[in-house]
Amino acid sequence: MTPYPKVSDPLALLHPGAGALLDVGCNVGDLLATAAERGMRPLAGVDVNAAAVATARERLAGHPDATVLQSEAFSLPFEAGRFQLAFCLEVLEHVPAQMRRRSLEEVHRVLAPGGQLVLSVPHAGAFAWADPANLRFRAPRLFRAASRLVGGAGREAGFAEGESRVEPHHHFSLPELEGLLTGLFQVEQLSFRGALLEPLTHALAWPFYRRGQFGHPLLRALHALENADRRRDFGERWGYGVVLVARRD
């Protein structure tokens, strides 16, 4: 078992007194919208997907202190020390292996001394094999057939290079993750969240994301199941994902 205290609720860090927030890999702006509703200012988000950036900008159009830019995680368009809090949720696994450390160095650079990072990634636990996002690489013909049946653009939407920009989901071991953070961040809390239920809900949610049905009631129900699964720490052996809170060295 990990020697770290368990993460309680990372979203509890989203409050007006937390300072400037950066969401690395903000996608369509869910976290930024939550932070705006809670009165946080200023806000910034980056994502490589142009379509996601456009959607996030529309959602935050009523918040003049919110900025959403198209950018890679390993080349953040912000000055050093600008933020007190950074979230990087389910992003690092999409980054090419040779750029993962660089991405964390960039987050370190734009955080003020003592700033906090909330990081979540897939974990190399017993259920890593069940990751439905990697079906396209393990069974490409089946994936293409399912995509034609379901329709929609899927994860390729917004990427000029198409499927070449979609990386396999990498599942991190704890030693690997600690190695990437060494010299940049001190881990303060860590939990292994979710087990087999999480990849199953991801698989069932895929058609809704594929068709852009983000507000569908069945998708909301799947999110509720996923969140319930994530509230339990299943330990290093069984955990499907890992979430940590770390402080900038």
RODRENTOR-383774 format. One line per field, with one value per residue (C-alpha): residue in one letter; x, y, z; residue number from 1. Coordinates in nm, 2 decimals, m for minus. Each point is the difference from the previous one (the first is absolute). Layout:
<loses>
res	c(A, ...)
x	c(X, ...)
y	c(Y, ...)
z	c(Z, ...)
n	c(NUM, ...)
</loses>
This chain:
<loses>
res	c(M, T, P, Y, P, K, V, S, D, P, L, A, L, L, H, P, G, A, G, A, L, L, D, V, G, C, N, V, G, D, L, L, A, T, A, A, E, R, G, M, R, P, L, A, G, V, D, V, N, A, A, A, V, A, T, A, R, E, R, L, A, G, H, P, D, A, T, V, L, Q, S, E, A, F, S, L, P, F, E, A, G, R, F, Q, L, A, F, C, L, E, V, L, E, H, V, P, A, Q, M, R, R, R, S, L, E, E, V, H, R, V, L, A, P, G, G, Q, L, V, L, S, V, P, H, A, G, A, F, A, W, A, D, P, A, N, L, R, F, R, A, P, R, L, F, R, A, A, S, R, L, V, G, G, A, G, R, E, A, G, F, A, E, G, E, S, R, V, E, P, H, H, H, F, S, L, P, E, L, E, G, L, L, T, G, L, F, Q, V, E, Q, L, S, F, R, G, A, L, L, E, P, L, T, H, A, L, A, W, P, F, Y, R, R, G, Q, F, G, H, P, L, L, R, A, L, H, A, L, E, N, A, D, R, R, R, D, F, G, E, R, W, G, Y, G, V, V, L, V, A, R, R, D)
x	c(0.00, 0.10, 0.15, m0.19, m0.31, m0.31, m0.15, m0.34, m0.17, 0.23, m0.28, m0.01, 0.31, m0.22, m0.10, 0.03, 0.30, 0.21, 0.14, 0.06, m0.10, 0.14, m0.16, 0.24, m0.19, m0.33, m0.19, m0.35, 0.05, m0.19, 0.25, 0.03, m0.38, m0.02, 0.28, m0.18, m0.33, 0.19, 0.13, 0.37, 0.19, 0.20, m0.03, 0.20, m0.02, 0.19, m0.07, 0.15, m0.35, m0.13, m0.36, 0.02, 0.16, m0.28, m0.26, 0.17, 0.02, m0.37, m0.08, 0.22, m0.10, m0.17, 0.31, 0.25, 0.27, 0.00, 0.25, 0.00, 0.29, 0.10, 0.33, 0.21, 0.05, 0.38, 0.00, m0.23, m0.06, 0.02, 0.26, 0.18, m0.17, m0.34, m0.22, m0.05, m0.19, 0.02, m0.21, 0.11, m0.26, 0.02, 0.25, 0.35, m0.09, m0.07, 0.34, 0.28, 0.24, 0.29, m0.20, m0.16, 0.27, 0.02, m0.38, 0.04, 0.30, m0.22, m0.27, 0.27, 0.12, m0.34, m0.09, 0.11, 0.23, m0.22, m0.27, m0.19, m0.05, m0.29, 0.09, m0.19, 0.11, m0.10, 0.18, 0.18, m0.21, m0.18, m0.27, 0.23, m0.07, m0.37, 0.06, m0.25, 0.19, 0.27, m0.24, 0.09, 0.36, m0.07, m0.28, 0.00, m0.25, m0.25, 0.04, m0.06, m0.31, m0.13, 0.08, m0.20, m0.29, m0.01, 0.09, 0.14, 0.36, 0.13, 0.34, 0.13, m0.23, 0.21, 0.33, 0.14, 0.21, m0.29, 0.07, 0.38, m0.07, m0.17, 0.25, m0.05, m0.10, 0.31, m0.06, 0.25, 0.15, 0.06, 0.38, m0.02, m0.22, 0.22, 0.30, m0.17, m0.08, 0.34, 0.17, m0.32, m0.28, m0.04, m0.29, m0.23, m0.30, m0.05, m0.29, m0.06, m0.36, m0.24, 0.03, m0.18, m0.31, 0.18, 0.12, m0.34, m0.18, 0.26, m0.09, m0.37, 0.05, 0.20, m0.30, m0.13, 0.33, 0.04, m0.33, 0.06, m0.30, 0.17, m0.32, m0.18, m0.16, 0.15, 0.35, m0.07, m0.10, 0.33, 0.19, m0.17, 0.10, 0.36, 0.02, m0.14, 0.27, 0.27, m0.09, 0.14, 0.37, 0.06, 0.38, 0.30, m0.08, m0.35, m0.04, m0.08, 0.11, 0.22, m0.06, 0.24, 0.04, 0.36, 0.17, 0.25, 0.36)
y	c(0.00, 0.36, 0.19, 0.32, 0.12, m0.06, 0.26, 0.11, 0.22, 0.18, 0.23, 0.14, 0.19, 0.21, 0.29, 0.38, 0.02, m0.25, 0.25, m0.02, m0.34, m0.17, m0.31, m0.19, m0.20, 0.18, m0.17, 0.16, 0.20, m0.21, 0.07, 0.37, 0.04, m0.15, 0.23, 0.30, m0.10, m0.02, 0.36, m0.08, 0.27, 0.01, m0.32, m0.14, m0.32, m0.15, m0.30, m0.12, m0.07, 0.30, m0.12, m0.04, 0.34, 0.16, m0.17, 0.10, 0.36, 0.01, m0.14, 0.26, 0.29, 0.17, m0.01, 0.28, m0.14, m0.33, m0.08, m0.32, m0.05, m0.28, m0.13, m0.31, m0.09, 0.01, 0.36, 0.21, 0.36, 0.16, 0.18, m0.16, 0.00, 0.11, m0.26, m0.12, m0.32, m0.23, m0.30, m0.26, m0.27, m0.30, 0.19, m0.13, m0.34, 0.17, 0.16, m0.17, m0.17, 0.22, 0.31, m0.10, 0.13, 0.32, 0.05, m0.02, 0.24, 0.25, m0.03, 0.05, 0.31, 0.17, m0.08, 0.24, m0.14, m0.21, m0.04, m0.32, m0.25, m0.25, m0.28, m0.31, m0.27, m0.36, m0.24, m0.32, m0.21, m0.33, 0.15, 0.20, m0.25, 0.10, 0.36, 0.05, 0.30, m0.24, m0.22, 0.20, m0.13, m0.35, m0.07, 0.27, m0.18, m0.04, 0.36, 0.13, m0.22, 0.13, 0.36, m0.04, m0.15, 0.27, 0.30, 0.33, 0.13, m0.13, 0.10, 0.10, 0.30, 0.32, m0.17, 0.12, m0.31, m0.24, m0.33, 0.07, 0.23, m0.27, m0.17, m0.34, 0.04, m0.06, m0.15, 0.12, m0.20, 0.19, m0.01, 0.13, 0.29, 0.08, 0.01, 0.25, 0.22, m0.01, 0.33, 0.19, m0.09, m0.15, m0.24, 0.09, m0.23, m0.30, m0.24, m0.30, 0.06, m0.22, m0.36, m0.20, 0.21, 0.31, m0.15, m0.16, 0.34, 0.15, m0.26, 0.06, 0.38, m0.01, 0.01, 0.32, 0.17, m0.12, 0.17, 0.31, m0.08, 0.14, 0.08, m0.33, m0.13, m0.35, 0.16, 0.19, m0.33, m0.16, 0.29, m0.05, m0.36, 0.08, 0.27, m0.25, m0.25, 0.27, 0.09, m0.32, m0.07, m0.35, 0.00, m0.03, m0.35, 0.06, 0.37, 0.10, 0.36, 0.20, 0.36, 0.21, 0.34, 0.13, 0.33, 0.18, m0.03)
z	c(0.00, m0.06, 0.29, m0.10, 0.16, m0.21, m0.22, 0.13, m0.26, m0.25, m0.10, 0.35, m0.11, m0.23, 0.21, m0.03, 0.23, m0.20, m0.24, m0.38, m0.15, m0.30, m0.15, m0.23, m0.25, 0.08, m0.28, m0.02, 0.32, 0.26, 0.28, m0.09, 0.00, 0.34, 0.13, m0.15, 0.17, 0.33, m0.05, m0.09, m0.19, m0.22, m0.20, m0.29, m0.20, m0.28, m0.23, m0.33, m0.15, m0.19, 0.02, 0.38, 0.04, m0.20, 0.22, 0.32, m0.12, m0.07, 0.35, 0.17, m0.22, 0.29, 0.21, m0.10, 0.23, m0.18, m0.28, m0.21, m0.25, m0.24, 0.12, 0.07, 0.36, m0.05, m0.13, 0.22, m0.13, 0.35, 0.19, 0.29, 0.34, m0.13, 0.18, 0.35, m0.10, m0.30, m0.10, m0.25, m0.01, m0.23, m0.23, 0.06, m0.15, m0.33, m0.01, m0.19, 0.24, m0.08, 0.08, 0.34, 0.22, m0.21, 0.05, 0.38, m0.02, m0.18, 0.27, 0.26, m0.18, m0.02, 0.36, 0.27, 0.28, 0.23, m0.27, m0.01, m0.28, m0.02, m0.24, m0.11, m0.24, m0.07, 0.23, m0.10, 0.23, m0.05, m0.23, m0.23, m0.28, 0.00, m0.11, m0.29, m0.14, m0.12, m0.20, m0.31, 0.03, 0.11, m0.24, m0.27, m0.23, 0.28, 0.10, m0.35, m0.03, 0.33, m0.10, m0.32, 0.19, 0.26, m0.22, 0.11, m0.01, 0.33, 0.14, m0.34, m0.02, 0.03, m0.09, m0.33, m0.03, 0.07, 0.17, 0.00, 0.30, 0.21, 0.22, 0.17, 0.37, 0.21, 0.34, 0.26, 0.28, 0.33, m0.03, m0.36, 0.11, 0.30, m0.23, m0.23, 0.29, 0.17, 0.03, m0.10, 0.24, 0.35, 0.02, 0.29, m0.06, m0.23, m0.06, m0.23, m0.12, m0.18, m0.11, m0.27, 0.01, m0.13, m0.34, m0.04, 0.04, m0.25, m0.26, 0.04, m0.01, m0.32, m0.24, 0.17, m0.03, m0.36, m0.09, 0.21, 0.23, 0.31, 0.19, m0.06, 0.32, m0.05, m0.02, 0.32, 0.17, m0.12, 0.14, 0.33, 0.00, m0.09, 0.28, 0.25, m0.10, 0.02, 0.36, 0.12, 0.02, m0.14, 0.07, m0.22, m0.12, m0.12, m0.06, m0.36, 0.05, 0.22, 0.12, 0.20, 0.15, m0.01, 0.09, m0.22, 0.14)
n	c(1, 2, 3, 4, 5, 6, 7, 8, 9, 10, 11, 12, 13, 14, 15, 16, 17, 18, 19, 20, 21, 22, 23, 24, 25, 26, 27, 28, 29, 30, 31, 32, 33, 34, 35, 36, 37, 38, 39, 40, 41, 42, 43, 44, 45, 46, 47, 48, 49, 50, 51, 52, 53, 54, 55, 56, 57, 58, 59, 60, 61, 62, 63, 64, 65, 66, 67, 68, 69, 70, 71, 72, 73, 74, 75, 76, 77, 78, 79, 80, 81, 82, 83, 84, 85, 86, 87, 88, 89, 90, 91, 92, 93, 94, 95, 96, 97, 98, 99, 100, 101, 102, 103, 104, 105, 106, 107, 108, 109, 110, 111, 112, 113, 114, 115, 116, 117, 118, 119, 120, 121, 122, 123, 124, 125, 126, 127, 128, 129, 130, 131, 132, 133, 134, 135, 136, 137, 138, 139, 140, 141, 142, 143, 144, 145, 146, 147, 148, 149, 150, 151, 152, 153, 154, 155, 156, 157, 158, 159, 160, 161, 162, 163, 164, 165, 166, 167, 168, 169, 170, 171, 172, 173, 174, 175, 176, 177, 178, 179, 180, 181, 182, 183, 184, 185, 186, 187, 188, 189, 190, 191, 192, 193, 194, 195, 196, 197, 198, 199, 200, 201, 202, 203, 204, 205, 206, 207, 208, 209, 210, 211, 212, 213, 214, 215, 216, 217, 218, 219, 220, 221, 222, 223, 224, 225, 226, 227, 228, 229, 230, 231, 232, 233, 234, 235, 236, 237, 238, 239, 240, 241, 242, 243, 244, 245, 246, 247, 248, 249)
</loses>
